[in-house]
Amino acid sequence: MTPLAWPRPGYGQLGRCGPAPGAATSATSGAALCLEGVTVSFGAHVAVRDVTLTVPRHQVTTLVGPSGCGKTTLLRAVNRLHDRDGATVQGRVLLGDLDVYGAGTRAEAVRSRVGMVFQKPNPFPTMSIFDNVVSGLRFAGVRKKPVLHQAAEVALRQAALWDLVKDRLGQPATRLSGGQQQRLCIARALAVGPEVLLMDEPCSALDPIATAKVEQLIVSLARRVTVVLVTHNMFQAARVSDHVAVVLMAPDRVGELVEAGPARQVLTSPRDPRARQYLSGHAG
């Protein structure tokens, strides 16, 4: 396997839900998100089977694996986006103290705590830059202009976009470059103050310069919000990840989690032979 660059200095442990034994119990320790035996089915077709994974708080956890193995399916299950396509989700998804699929849990309540950024930048084309950023807040009933303006500035600063757009907030979002549009979408997701930010191949449609900026942003955002990233790019995973989970296709064409742990260990010395074969380029 080609050697991977390694800029990230610290790595925790993935394991059972909750903090590791003896770990500090500060607001930034422990699990932000827990998946317990999660299976996602579309009719008779099982897309992802029996995934158990802990996502540590305020770190970057990256899902890697070949196309079609179920990474995006798993990501969308966290945010209850499968409610719209008729999929069945079994098992438990715990967002802090909230059972995402528990009786009485509304999808809107989940999505107010979990933001999502998709593969291609998708700003609302008929809206201004400002209106794009605060659209989620307005949907939640926020109307006070000072509150909206403050939230927009904070989110745009977090997305490293404020200095570029502060004098043209009323212009159409479509006038921004592709990379700037993706950062705008990140700002839009951040404006509602999510605990977890899901990112489904956010750099797949970007050039190398824009990709580098988004990667820098991902690393910096993890200080404020838990990030779950899907990528096919092993070098990107190495550059931004604290933890990596490998999802592969089982012989019966079902996506399975085969290994998860600290990024350095998984990407350079995977224990599972299937993960080792995939990450070395000999399978998948």
ROTI-204776 format. One record per residue: residue number from 1; residue in one letter; x, y, z of N, C-alpha, C, CB in turn. Coordinates in steps of 0.02 Angstrom, whole numbers, plus 50000, padded with zeros to 5 digits. Glycine has a CB too. Layout:
N
NODE   seq   type      nx      ny      nz     cax     cay     caz      cx      cy      cz     cbx     cby     cbz
NODE   NUM      A       X       Y       Z       X       Y       Z       X       Y       Z       X       Y       Z
...
This chain:
284
NODE   seq   type      nx      ny      nz     cax     cay     caz      cx      cy      cz     cbx     cby     cbz
NODE     1      M   50042   49941   50000   50000   50000   50000   50044   50062   50000   49952   50000   50061
NODE     2      T   50026   50112   49961   50064   50174   49959   50062   50208   50027   50036   50220   49905
NODE     3      P   50119   50232   50053   50120   50264   50118   50073   50324   50119   50190   50286   50136
NODE     4      L   50038   50334   50175   49990   50388   50183   50019   50443   50226   49925   50362   50213
NODE     5      A   50007   50505   50204   50028   50562   50245   49989   50561   50310   50017   50629   50208
NODE     6      W   50021   50584   50366   49986   50579   50429   49995   50642   50471   50011   50519   50468
NODE     7      P   49948   50691   50465   49955   50752   50503   49918   50752   50570   49930   50808   50462
NODE     8      R   49874   50703   50581   49833   50707   50642   49871   50677   50700   49766   50671   50632
NODE     9      P   49878   50712   50757   49920   50690   50811   49889   50643   50861   49945   50747   50846
NODE    10      G   49822   50643   50869   49792   50605   50924   49737   50559   50901   49766   50651   50976
NODE    11      Y   49732   50500   50932   49682   50451   50911   49653   50418   50973   49713   50398   50864
NODE    12      G   49587   50418   50977   49553   50385   51032   49534   50314   51013   49492   50424   51053
NODE    13      Q   49483   50288   51046   49463   50219   51033   49389   50217   51015   49476   50174   51094
NODE    14      L   49373   50176   50966   49303   50161   50951   49285   50099   50989   49291   50152   50874
NODE    15      G   49226   50098   51016   49205   50038   51051   49132   50041   51068   49246   50028   51115
NODE    16      R   49115   50018   51127   49045   50020   51148   49024   50091   51161   49034   49976   51210
NODE    17      C   48958   50101   51161   48932   50169   51171   48953   50195   51239   48856   50169   51165
NODE    18      G   48969   50261   51239   48989   50293   51301   49064   50299   51304   48964   50256   51360
NODE    19      P   49089   50335   51354   49161   50346   51360   49198   50282   51377   49175   50398   51412
NODE    20      A   49260   50279   51359   49302   50221   51375   49311   50217   51450   49370   50225   51339
NODE    21      P   49324   50157   51478   49334   50150   51549   49390   50195   51574   49349   50077   51567
NODE    22      G   49375   50233   51626   49426   50277   51654   49434   50342   51618   49491   50242   51654
NODE    23      A   49396   50353   51563   49403   50414   51524   49371   50472   51561   49373   50406   51454
NODE    24      A   49394   50532   51544   49364   50592   51573   49291   50597   51550   49403   50654   51554
NODE    25      T   49250   50627   51592   49179   50633   51575   49160   50706   51564   49135   50603   51631
NODE    26      S   49203   50742   51528   49189   50811   51512   49137   50814   51458   49252   50848   51491
NODE    27      A   49116   50876   51441   49065   50884   51389   49088   50861   51321   49043   50956   51386
NODE    28      T   49153   50856   51311   49179   50837   51245   49201   50764   51243   49236   50881   51225
NODE    29      S   49192   50726   51297   49213   50657   51297   49155   50611   51282   49245   50638   51365
NODE    30      G   49169   50547   51269   49117   50498   51259   49090   50498   51188   49062   50509   51307
NODE    31      A   49031   50470   51181   49002   50460   51115   48951   50514   51099   48969   50391   51111
NODE    32      A   48955   50539   51038   48904   50584   51013   48848   50544   50981   48933   50634   50962
NODE    33      L   48866   50487   50953   48820   50448   50913   48836   50374   50921   48822   50469   50839
NODE    34      C   48785   50333   50930   48794   50260   50935   48746   50224   50888   48784   50237   51008
NODE    35      L   48773   50179   50849   48732   50134   50808   48737   50065   50838   48755   50135   50733
NODE    36      E   48680   50034   50850   48680   49968   50882   48639   49920   50839   48650   49972   50953
NODE    37      G   48674   49875   50804   48641   49824   50763   48597   49853   50709   48601   49780   50807
NODE    38      V   48620   49906   50676   48579   49940   50626   48578   49901   50560   48605   50012   50615
NODE    39      T   48517   49886   50537   48506   49854   50473   48458   49897   50433   48478   49781   50483
NODE    40      V   48475   49911   50370   48433   49951   50327   48412   49909   50267   48470   50016   50304
NODE    41      S   48346   49905   50256   48319   49864   50202   48273   49906   50157   48281   49804   50229
NODE    42      F   48275   49891   50093   48229   49919   50044   48187   49862   50018   48268   49957   49986
NODE    43      G   48128   49853   50046   48088   49795   50029   48124   49732   50050   48073   49794   49953
NODE    44      A   48133   49685   50003   48167   49622   50019   48243   49629   50017   48145   49568   49971
NODE    45      H   48267   49685   49992   48339   49694   49985   48369   49725   50048   48355   49738   49924
NODE    46      V   48416   49690   50078   48452   49716   50136   48514   49753   50110   48472   49659   50185
NODE    47      A   48518   49818   50124   48573   49858   50099   48632   49860   50148   48550   49928   50084
NODE    48      V   48616   49865   50212   48667   49867   50265   48643   49822   50321   48679   49940   50290
NODE    49      R   48690   49782   50348   48668   49732   50397   48707   49736   50462   48675   49663   50369
NODE    50      D   48671   49742   50518   48697   49732   50585   48759   49774   50600   48712   49659   50596
NODE    51      V   48754   49839   50588   48812   49884   50600   48808   49911   50671   48813   49942   50549
NODE    52      T   48861   49900   50708   48869   49929   50775   48932   49973   50775   48875   49874   50830
NODE    53      L   48923   50037   50792   48978   50085   50786   48967   50141   50835   48983   50112   50714
NODE    54      T   49021   50161   50868   49020   50219   50912   49058   50276   50879   49051   50202   50981
NODE    55      V   49027   50335   50878   49058   50394   50848   49077   50441   50906   49009   50429   50798
NODE    56      P   49142   50451   50919   49162   50493   50975   49146   50567   50963   49237   50486   50986
NODE    57      R   49134   50601   51017   49114   50671   51014   49172   50715   50992   49088   50694   51082
NODE    58      H   49157   50766   50950   49204   50817   50929   49266   50789   50896   49223   50860   50988
NODE    59      Q   49256   50737   50855   49309   50709   50815   49281   50693   50746   49340   50645   50849
NODE    60      V   49326   50673   50700   49305   50655   50632   49307   50579   50625   49351   50689   50579
NODE    61      T   49250   50550   50613   49245   50478   50599   49227   50470   50526   49191   50444   50646
NODE    62      T   49267   50432   50489   49259   50426   50417   49240   50355   50398   49324   50445   50381
NODE    63      L   49188   50349   50356   49167   50285   50329   49199   50277   50260   49089   50279   50324
NODE    64      V   49237   50223   50251   49268   50209   50187   49245   50141   50162   49346   50211   50192
NODE    65      G   49250   50131   50096   49230   50068   50066   49213   50079   49993   49171   50037   50104
NODE    66      P   49205   50026   49955   49192   50032   49883   49123   50060   49869   49200   49965   49849
NODE    67      S   49112   50083   49808   49047   50108   49788   48994   50053   49795   49049   50133   49715
NODE    68      G   48936   50073   49821   48881   50026   49826   48881   49982   49887   48880   49983   49768
NODE    69      C   48928   49995   49934   48932   49951   49993   48886   49973   50049   49004   49949   50019
NODE    70      G   48854   50031   50043   48806   50052   50094   48827   50109   50139   48789   49994   50135
NODE    71      K   48882   50142   50123   48906   50197   50166   48855   50254   50169   48973   50224   50140
NODE    72      T   48831   50275   50111   48782   50330   50110   48716   50307   50140   48772   50354   50038
NODE    73      T   48697   50246   50127   48636   50219   50157   48639   50223   50233   48625   50147   50135
NODE    74      L   48697   50204   50261   48706   50207   50333   48704   50279   50359   48773   50173   50353
NODE    75      L   48737   50323   50322   48738   50394   50342   48668   50423   50343   48783   50434   50294
NODE    76      R   48628   50408   50292   48560   50435   50287   48515   50407   50342   48531   50420   50218
NODE    77      A   48531   50347   50367   48491   50318   50420   48498   50359   50484   48512   50246   50433
NODE    78      V   48556   50388   50495   48568   50428   50555   48521   50488   50557   48641   50451   50559
NODE    79      N   48509   50518   50499   48469   50580   50494   48397   50566   50476   48500   50626   50443
NODE    80      R   48378   50503   50476   48309   50482   50459   48288   50504   50389   48261   50508   50510
NODE    81      L   48335   50509   50343   48317   50527   50275   48284   50470   50238   48378   50550   50237
NODE    82      H   48290   50409   50266   48256   50352   50234   48181   50353   50247   48286   50287   50258
NODE    83      D   48158   50396   50292   48085   50402   50302   48051   50420   50236   48069   50455   50355
NODE    84      R   48088   50453   50192   48059   50478   50130   48059   50426   50074   48096   50539   50107
NODE    85      D   48100   50373   50080   48104   50325   50025   48079   50255   50044   48175   50320   50001
NODE    86      G   48045   50250   50100   48012   50187   50117   48057   50132   50142   47976   50163   50059
NODE    87      A   48119   50148   50160   48164   50096   50187   48144   50078   50258   48237   50120   50184
NODE    88      T   48164   50019   50278   48154   49996   50347   48220   49997   50384   48123   49925   50348
NODE    89      V   48222   50029   50442   48282   50033   50482   48270   49995   50547   48303   50107   50495
NODE    90      Q   48310   49944   50559   48306   49905   50620   48368   49918   50662   48298   49829   50605
NODE    91      G   48363   49903   50727   48418   49918   50773   48406   49986   50805   48485   49917   50736
NODE    92      R   48457   50012   50837   48451   50075   50873   48503   50125   50849   48458   50064   50950
NODE    93      V   48481   50188   50843   48526   50243   50829   48516   50293   50886   48511   50277   50758
NODE    94      L   48568   50303   50925   48564   50347   50984   48605   50410   50971   48590   50311   51048
NODE    95      L   48571   50466   50974   48603   50531   50967   48605   50563   51036   48565   50577   50915
NODE    96      G   48662   50553   51070   48664   50573   51140   48610   50535   51178   48654   50649   51148
NODE    97      D   48563   50571   51208   48510   50540   51246   48447   50527   51205   48493   50582   51306
NODE    98      L   48449   50542   51140   48390   50535   51098   48393   50471   51057   48384   50596   51051
NODE    99      D   48340   50430   51064   48333   50370   51022   48301   50392   50956   48288   50315   51058
NODE   100      V   48342   50394   50903   48322   50423   50839   48259   50390   50811   48378   50418   50789
NODE   101      Y   48253   50324   50821   48195   50288   50794   48147   50266   50850   48217   50227   50755
NODE   102      G   48153   50299   50908   48110   50282   50964   48039   50306   50952   48137   50312   51027
NODE   103      A   47992   50274   50986   47922   50294   50982   47915   50366   51005   47877   50247   51024
NODE   104      G   47882   50406   50963   47871   50475   50981   47926   50523   50960   47863   50481   51054
NODE   105      T   47982   50497   50933   48036   50541   50910   48019   50566   50839   48104   50504   50910
NODE   106      R   48014   50631   50832   47997   50660   50766   48061   50669   50725   47960   50727   50775
NODE   107      A   48055   50658   50660   48112   50666   50615   48139   50737   50619   48092   50649   50543
NODE   108      E   48095   50786   50626   48116   50856   50629   48161   50868   50690   48056   50902   50632
NODE   109      A   48145   50834   50746   48186   50842   50806   48256   50815   50795   48152   50807   50866
NODE   110      V   48260   50760   50757   48326   50731   50741   48366   50778   50696   48318   50662   50706
NODE   111      R   48333   50803   50644   48368   50844   50595   48387   50913   50622   48325   50853   50533
NODE   112      S   48356   50934   50677   48378   50996   50708   48443   50987   50746   48324   51023   50756
NODE   113      R   48461   50924   50758   48523   50909   50795   48577   50877   50750   48508   50863   50853
NODE   114      V   48557   50857   50690   48603   50825   50643   48599   50860   50576   48587   50748   50636
NODE   115      G   48653   50893   50555   48656   50925   50490   48685   50878   50438   48697   50989   50493
NODE   116      M   48673   50893   50374   48699   50850   50321   48722   50892   50262   48647   50799   50299
NODE   117      V   48779   50872   50234   48807   50903   50174   48815   50847   50122   48876   50939   50189
NODE   118      F   48792   50860   50061   48789   50808   50010   48848   50812   49962   48724   50813   49972
NODE   119      Q   48851   50764   49915   48908   50759   49869   48917   50822   49828   48899   50700   49823
NODE   120      K   48863   50844   49797   48867   50904   49754   48838   50964   49792   48829   50892   49688
NODE   121      P   48870   51021   49785   48842   51081   49817   48770   51092   49794   48885   51143   49800
NODE   122      N   48726   51104   49842   48655   51112   49825   48624   51173   49858   48616   51049   49845
NODE   123      P   48654   51233   49848   48621   51292   49874   48554   51303   49840   48666   51354   49865
NODE   124      F   48507   51333   49875   48442   51346   49846   48452   51400   49792   48390   51369   49900
NODE   125      P   48439   51385   49729   48459   51429   49674   48422   51496   49672   48449   51395   49609
NODE   126      T   48362   51498   49699   48324   51560   49696   48335   51604   49757   48249   51545   49689
NODE   127      M   48378   51583   49802   48389   51620   49864   48457   51655   49863   48385   51573   49924
NODE   128      S   48462   51707   49902   48525   51742   49911   48572   51702   49955   48514   51812   49940
NODE   129      I   48634   51723   49960   48682   51691   50005   48655   51692   50076   48751   51726   50001
NODE   130      F   48632   51750   50098   48606   51757   50166   48546   51711   50177   48586   51829   50180
NODE   131      D   48499   51712   50131   48438   51672   50140   48453   51597   50140   48388   51688   50086
NODE   132      N   48503   51577   50102   48523   51507   50104   48546   51487   50174   48579   51493   50054
NODE   133      V   48589   51529   50203   48618   51511   50268   48565   51506   50322   48671   51563   50288
NODE   134      V   48516   51552   50322   48467   51554   50378   48403   51516   50362   48451   51627   50394
NODE   135      S   48402   51480   50307   48339   51446   50287   48316   51396   50339   48349   51410   50220
NODE   136      G   48362   51360   50369   48343   51311   50421   48316   51344   50483   48402   51269   50439
NODE   137      L   48345   51401   50501   48319   51438   50559   48249   51465   50546   48367   51495   50577
NODE   138      R   48239   51490   50487   48172   51515   50470   48121   51459   50470   48172   51550   50401
NODE   139      F   48141   51400   50446   48096   51342   50447   48078   51324   50518   48129   51282   50411
NODE   140      A   48126   51335   50564   48114   51319   50635   48075   51374   50671   48180   51308   50671
NODE   141      G   48059   51429   50635   48017   51480   50664   48054   51542   50688   47980   51452   50720
NODE   142      V   48119   51546   50676   48157   51605   50696   48143   51661   50646   48234   51590   50700
NODE   143      R   48122   51719   50671   48104   51775   50627   48142   51839   50642   48030   51787   50632
NODE   144      K   48170   51846   50702   48202   51908   50721   48265   51920   50680   48219   51908   50796
NODE   145      K   48267   51977   50645   48323   51991   50600   48390   51993   50635   48311   52056   50565
NODE   146      P   48396   52024   50694   48462   52023   50727   48487   51952   50742   48458   52062   50792
NODE   147      V   48441   51909   50761   48460   51839   50775   48483   51805   50711   48401   51800   50807
NODE   148      L   48446   51814   50657   48464   51783   50593   48531   51809   50568   48409   51796   50541
NODE   149      H   48542   51874   50573   48605   51903   50549   48664   51878   50590   48601   51979   50551
NODE   150      Q   48655   51874   50656   48710   51849   50697   48725   51776   50681   48693   51858   50771
NODE   151      A   48671   51736   50674   48681   51665   50659   48715   51656   50591   48613   51628   50659
NODE   152      A   48696   51697   50542   48726   51692   50476   48801   51708   50479   48691   51738   50426
NODE   153      E   48818   51761   50514   48888   51780   50519   48929   51725   50554   48896   51846   50556
NODE   154      V   48903   51700   50609   48939   51647   50646   48949   51586   50602   48900   51627   50710
NODE   155      A   48896   51564   50567   48901   51504   50525   48949   51515   50467   48832   51484   50499
NODE   156      L   48946   51573   50436   48991   51588   50380   49063   51593   50403   48969   51653   50345
NODE   157      R   49074   51619   50462   49142   51620   50489   49167   51549   50503   49146   51662   50554
NODE   158      Q   49124   51507   50531   49143   51438   50544   49159   51401   50479   49086   51402   50581
NODE   159      A   49124   51420   50425   49136   51388   50360   49191   51423   50320   49072   51388   50320
NODE   160      A   49226   51469   50352   49282   51506   50321   49260   51541   50257   49340   51458   50305
NODE   161      L   49201   51571   50259   49172   51603   50199   49153   51676   50212   49111   51564   50176
NODE   162      W   49153   51697   50274   49128   51763   50291   49165   51819   50254   49133   51774   50365
NODE   163      D   49231   51818   50255   49269   51872   50225   49257   51877   50149   49344   51862   50238
NODE   164      L   49239   51822   50119   49227   51821   50046   49158   51848   50028   49236   51751   50019
NODE   165      V   49109   51841   50073   49040   51856   50053   49007   51911   50095   48999   51793   50058
NODE   166      K   49040   51937   50145   49008   51983   50191   48980   52046   50157   49056   52004   50246
NODE   167      D   49009   52064   50100   48986   52124   50065   48937   52108   50008   49044   52162   50037
NODE   168      R   48918   52044   50001   48872   52026   49947   48822   51973   49970   48910   52001   49886
NODE   169      L   48800   51979   50032   48754   51930   50059   48688   51927   50022   48741   51944   50132
NODE   170      G   48669   51981   49988   48606   51983   49952   48610   51955   49882   48582   52052   49949
NODE   171      Q   48670   51937   49860   48678   51910   49792   48656   51836   49789   48751   51916   49769
NODE   172      P   48637   51812   49730   48618   51741   49723   48676   51695   49742   48595   51727   49651
NODE   173      A   48659   51641   49776   48711   51593   49797   48744   51561   49736   48680   51540   49842
NODE   174      T   48710   51558   49680   48737   51526   49621   48795   51565   49590   48682   51517   49570
NODE   175      R   48807   51626   49613   48864   51663   49587   48930   51642   49619   48854   51737   49598
NODE   176      L   48927   51601   49671   48987   51577   49703   49017   51520   49662   48972   51553   49775
NODE   177      S   49082   51509   49670   49115   51452   49638   49091   51387   49670   49192   51458   49643
NODE   178      G   49108   51331   49638   49087   51266   49664   49110   51254   49735   49112   51211   49620
NODE   179      G   49174   51268   49749   49200   51259   49816   49167   51305   49866   49274   51269   49816
NODE   180      Q   49155   51367   49846   49121   51415   49890   49049   51395   49903   49123   51486   49860
NODE   181      Q   49016   51367   49852   48948   51343   49861   48946   51286   49911   48918   51321   49794
NODE   182      Q   48996   51242   49909   48996   51187   49957   49007   51213   50028   49051   51136   49938
NODE   183      R   49051   51262   50035   49060   51292   50101   48997   51329   50124   49120   51340   50101
NODE   184      L   48961   51358   50077   48897   51389   50094   48848   51336   50120   48867   51425   50033
NODE   185      C   48847   51278   50088   48803   51224   50112   48824   51200   50181   48805   51165   50062
NODE   186      I   48889   51200   50194   48913   51183   50261   48889   51236   50311   48990   51177   50262
NODE   187      A   48895   51300   50292   48871   51354   50336   48796   51346   50350   48886   51422   50306
NODE   188      R   48758   51329   50298   48686   51319   50306   48671   51265   50357   48654   51301   50238
NODE   189      A   48710   51211   50354   48700   51156   50402   48721   51177   50472   48740   51094   50380
NODE   190      L   48773   51218   50477   48798   51239   50543   48753   51291   50576   48868   51266   50536
NODE   191      A   48716   51329   50537   48677   51385   50564   48626   51364   50617   48641   51421   50508
NODE   192      V   48601   51303   50612   48551   51280   50660   48582   51250   50722   48505   51229   50627
NODE   193      G   48649   51250   50726   48684   51226   50785   48681   51151   50796   48657   51259   50845
NODE   194      P   48697   51111   50745   48692   51038   50753   48746   51010   50800   48698   51003   50684
NODE   195      E   48731   50953   50829   48780   50917   50869   48825   50874   50825   48745   50873   50923
NODE   196      V   48795   50849   50771   48831   50804   50725   48822   50831   50654   48804   50730   50730
NODE   197      L   48876   50830   50615   48874   50851   50545   48892   50791   50502   48921   50911   50532
NODE   198      L   48845   50769   50460   48856   50714   50414   48879   50743   50347   48792   50670   50405
NODE   199      M   48932   50714   50318   48959   50740   50255   48969   50682   50207   49026   50779   50267
NODE   200      D   48929   50681   50154   48931   50626   50106   48973   50645   50046   48859   50607   50084
NODE   201      E   49036   50626   50046   49084   50642   49993   49080   50716   49973   49070   50598   49931
NODE   202      P   49091   50760   50020   49081   50832   50006   49131   50862   49956   49085   50870   50069
NODE   203      C   49184   50825   49941   49235   50851   49895   49233   50818   49826   49304   50843   49924
NODE   204      S   49186   50773   49815   49187   50734   49753   49179   50776   49690   49133   50682   49756
NODE   205      A   49146   50834   49696   49135   50876   49637   49182   50937   49636   49063   50899   49635
NODE   206      L   49233   50937   49679   49276   50996   49685   49345   50985   49656   49282   51016   49759
NODE   207      D   49377   51039   49636   49446   51035   49612   49493   51029   49672   49464   51097   49569
NODE   208      P   49558   51013   49660   49604   51002   49716   49611   51061   49764   49671   50985   49688
NODE   209      I   49610   51122   49738   49617   51180   49782   49556   51187   49828   49626   51245   49740
NODE   210      A   49497   51181   49799   49436   51184   49839   49432   51126   49888   49374   51185   49794
NODE   211      T   49455   51067   49866   49456   51008   49910   49499   51020   49971   49481   50947   49871
NODE   212      A   49558   51050   49960   49604   51064   50016   49571   51111   50066   49669   51094   49990
NODE   213      K   49535   51160   50042   49502   51208   50087   49447   51174   50128   49472   51266   50047
NODE   214      V   49409   51130   50095   49356   51095   50131   49386   51046   50182   49310   51057   50082
NODE   215      E   49440   51013   50164   49473   50968   50211   49498   51006   50273   49531   50931   50177
NODE   216      Q   49529   51064   50262   49550   51105   50319   49491   51125   50362   49587   51168   50293
NODE   217      L   49435   51139   50329   49375   51158   50365   49348   51100   50407   49321   51182   50316
NODE   218      I   49349   51040   50379   49325   50981   50415   49364   50972   50480   49331   50918   50372
NODE   219      V   49430   50977   50475   49472   50968   50535   49456   51022   50587   49547   50971   50515
NODE   220      S   49449   51084   50565   49435   51138   50613   49365   51132   50643   49444   51206   50579
NODE   221      L   49317   51109   50604   49249   51103   50628   49242   51052   50684   49202   51085   50572
NODE   222      A   49285   51001   50684   49280   50948   50733   49292   50974   50804   49329   50893   50718
NODE   223      R   49319   51034   50811   49326   51063   50878   49259   51084   50906   49374   51124   50875
NODE   224      R   49209   51095   50862   49144   51120   50883   49088   51070   50874   49128   51183   50844
NODE   225      V   49095   51026   50824   49040   50981   50807   49070   50913   50787   48996   51010   50749
NODE   226      T   49034   50860   50803   49056   50793   50782   49044   50785   50707   49018   50738   50822
NODE   227      V   49095   50760   50672   49090   50753   50599   49091   50678   50580   49148   50791   50563
NODE   228      V   49043   50657   50540   49044   50590   50510   49049   50600   50435   48980   50548   50530
NODE   229      L   49103   50574   50406   49120   50586   50336   49119   50521   50297   49189   50620   50330
NODE   230      V   49092   50524   50236   49098   50469   50188   49146   50491   50133   49028   50448   50158
NODE   231      T   49195   50449   50117   49241   50464   50063   49267   50400   50031   49300   50508   50087
NODE   232      H   49284   50404   49966   49318   50349   49932   49394   50361   49932   49293   50341   49860
NODE   233      N   49414   50420   49953   49484   50441   49947   49522   50423   50010   49489   50517   49933
NODE   234      M   49565   50372   50006   49603   50350   50065   49650   50404   50090   49641   50287   50049
NODE   235      F   49678   50443   50044   49723   50496   50065   49684   50551   50102   49760   50526   50005
NODE   236      Q   49623   50565   50079   49582   50612   50115   49564   50586   50184   49517   50627   50075
NODE   237      A   49547   50522   50188   49533   50492   50253   49592   50499   50300   49514   50418   50245
NODE   238      A   49652   50489   50274   49712   50495   50315   49724   50566   50338   49773   50470   50277
NODE   239      R   49708   50614   50295   49722   50684   50311   49674   50712   50364   49717   50726   50248
NODE   240      V   49612   50689   50365   49562   50723   50407   49536   50681   50465   49505   50745   50365
NODE   241      S   49548   50615   50466   49511   50572   50511   49545   50561   50578   49499   50505   50478
NODE   242      D   49504   50557   50630   49527   50530   50694   49512   50455   50698   49493   50568   50753
NODE   243      H   49456   50435   50668   49434   50366   50669   49410   50347   50599   49378   50355   50722
NODE   244      V   49418   50283   50583   49396   50258   50517   49356   50194   50527   49457   50245   50470
NODE   245      A   49301   50188   50491   49262   50127   50489   49259   50102   50417   49190   50140   50517
NODE   246      V   49275   50038   50408   49277   50008   50341   49214   49968   50329   49340   49963   50333
NODE   247      V   49176   49988   50278   49114   49954   50259   49127   49919   50193   49053   50004   50254
NODE   248      L   49116   49853   50191   49128   49814   50130   49066   49774   50112   49188   49767   50140
NODE   249      M   49065   49748   50051   49009   49708   50027   49022   49635   50046   49000   49716   49951
NODE   250      A   48975   49606   50082   48978   49536   50100   48964   49494   50038   48929   49519   50157
NODE   251      P   48979   49428   50039   48967   49386   49981   48895   49387   49956   48985   49316   49997
NODE   252      D   48847   49401   50002   48777   49403   49981   48755   49473   49961   48731   49378   50036
NODE   253      R   48805   49517   49945   48794   49584   49919   48761   49630   49970   48751   49581   49857
NODE   254      V   48777   49619   50033   48751   49661   50087   48809   49698   50119   48713   49618   50140
NODE   255      G   48800   49763   50133   48852   49802   50164   48862   49784   50237   48836   49876   50157
NODE   256      E   48925   49774   50256   48941   49756   50325   49000   49797   50349   48956   49681   50332
NODE   257      L   48999   49816   50412   49056   49849   50444   49105   49795   50464   49034   49892   50506
NODE   258      V   49166   49796   50436   49214   49743   50450   49269   49765   50497   49245   49719   50385
NODE   259      E   49281   49830   50504   49332   49853   50551   49321   49927   50566   49403   49842   50522
NODE   260      A   49334   49945   50628   49330   50015   50648   49380   50028   50704   49258   50034   50671
NODE   261      G   49411   50086   50703   49459   50102   50754   49496   50166   50739   49509   50045   50762
NODE   262      P   49549   50179   50777   49589   50239   50765   49614   50240   50693   49649   50242   50813
NODE   263      A   49613   50299   50662   49629   50304   50590   49697   50275   50573   49625   50376   50569
NODE   264      R   49748   50291   50611   49815   50267   50595   49817   50191   50594   49867   50293   50646
NODE   265      Q   49786   50160   50644   49788   50086   50647   49749   50055   50590   49759   50062   50714
NODE   266      V   49688   50080   50576   49647   50049   50524   49677   50058   50455   49577   50079   50526
NODE   267      L   49703   50118   50440   49727   50132   50373   49796   50104   50358   49727   50205   50361
NODE   268      T   49836   50091   50409   49903   50065   50398   49913   49993   50420   49953   50109   50433
NODE   269      S   49875   49971   50471   49883   49903   50496   49815   49872   50513   49929   49901   50558
NODE   270      P   49771   49867   50464   49704   49839   50479   49709   49767   50503   49659   49843   50417
NODE   271      R   49668   49750   50550   49671   49682   50579   49629   49632   50539   49646   49684   50652
NODE   272      D   49572   49655   50513   49528   49610   50476   49558   49597   50407   49456   49640   50470
NODE   273      P   49564   49535   50386   49594   49521   50320   49556   49552   50262   49599   49447   50310
NODE   274      R   49490   49559   50269   49451   49590   50215   49467   49664   50209   49375   49580   50226
NODE   275      A   49473   49697   50266   49492   49768   50266   49562   49776   50239   49487   49798   50336
NODE   276      R   49607   49730   50258   49676   49734   50235   49680   49727   50159   49719   49680   50269
NODE   277      Q   49640   49681   50133   49640   49669   50061   49612   49729   50023   49598   49606   50044
NODE   278      Y   49559   49759   50050   49529   49818   50017   49576   49878   50020   49462   49835   50048
NODE   279      L   49603   49892   50079   49643   49952   50088   49711   49947   50052   49654   49965   50162
NODE   280      S   49733   49887   50038   49795   49878   50000   49784   49879   49926   49829   49814   50020
NODE   281      G   49720   49886   49904   49704   49890   49833   49696   49825   49799   49756   49928   49799
NODE   282      H   49692   49769   49836   49686   49704   49806   49615   49678   49801   49727   49655   49844
NODE   283      A   49567   49718   49826   49497   49698   49822   49454   49760   49823   49477   49649   49879
NODE   284      G   49390   49753   49803   49343   49807   49809   49345   49855   49750   49355   49845   49871
